[in-house]
């Protein structure tokens, strides 16, 4: 007869718990990264489309490196400047 303590101590339980915590970590990291602008993500070589897929989109890096001029990679200093800048993201493969 197995007790609830025996079930808790099985190796399968720990691997499932670890996997659940790992997934939560990926979701949390992706959510924080998605708050960044497209220019910031590109400067970190990260793909917004892959981030939206969560853990399934790993690795989140761009398929090809994108060269962004330094004036475009910096954050706008005021709202008028922000309205005039147009960021583009690479198309997903």
C-alpha positions in Angstrom: 0.0 0.0 0.0 1.4 3.4 -1.0 0.9 6.5 1.1 0.8 10.1 -0.1 4.3 10.5 1.3 5.5 7.7 -1.0 3.9 9.4 -4.1 5.5 12.7 -3.1 9.0 11.1 -2.9 9.0 9.5 -6.3 11.5 10.7 -8.9 8.7 11.4 -11.4 7.2 13.9 -9.0 10.4 15.9 -8.7 11.0 16.0 -12.4 7.4 17.2 -13.1 7.7 19.9 -10.4 11.1 21.0 -11.8 9.6 21.1 -15.3 6.7 23.2 -14.0 9.0 25.7 -12.3 11.1 25.9 -15.4 8.1 26.7 -17.6 7.0 29.4 -15.2 10.5 30.9 -15.3 10.4 30.9 -19.2 7.0 32.5 -19.2 8.0 35.2 -16.7 11.2 36.0 -18.6 9.4 36.2 -22.0 6.8 38.5 -20.5 9.4 40.9 -19.2 11.4 40.8 -22.5 8.2 41.5 -24.5 7.9 44.8 -22.6 11.0 46.0 -24.5 10.8 48.0 -27.7 11.6 46.3 -31.0 14.9 48.2 -31.2 15.9 46.9 -27.8 15.0 43.3 -28.6 17.0 43.6 -31.9 20.0 45.0 -30.1 19.9 41.9 -27.8 19.5 39.7 -30.9 16.0 38.5 -29.7 13.0 37.7 -31.8 9.6 39.1 -30.6 7.8 36.3 -32.6 9.8 33.6 -30.8 9.3 35.3 -27.4 5.5 35.1 -28.1 5.8 31.4 -28.4 7.3 31.0 -25.0 9.4 28.0 -24.2 8.4 26.4 -27.5 10.1 29.3 -29.4 13.5 28.6 -27.7 16.1 29.7 -28.6 14.7 33.2 -28.7 17.5 34.6 -30.8 17.0 36.0 -34.3 17.7 33.7 -37.2 20.1 36.2 -38.7 21.9 39.1 -37.2 20.3 42.5 -38.0 22.5 45.5 -38.1 20.6 48.5 -36.6 22.2 51.9 -36.8 23.1 53.2 -33.3 20.8 56.2 -33.7 17.9 53.8 -34.2 18.8 51.4 -31.4 18.6 54.1 -28.6 15.4 54.9 -26.9 13.6 58.1 -28.0 14.0 61.0 -25.6 10.6 62.5 -26.0 7.1 61.6 -27.4 7.5 63.6 -30.6 10.8 61.8 -31.4 9.1 58.5 -30.6 6.3 59.2 -33.0 8.7 59.9 -35.8 10.8 56.7 -35.4 9.7 53.5 -37.2 11.2 50.3 -36.0 10.9 47.1 -38.1 11.3 43.6 -37.0 12.6 40.8 -39.1 10.1 38.4 -40.6 9.8 35.0 -38.9 11.1 32.1 -40.9 
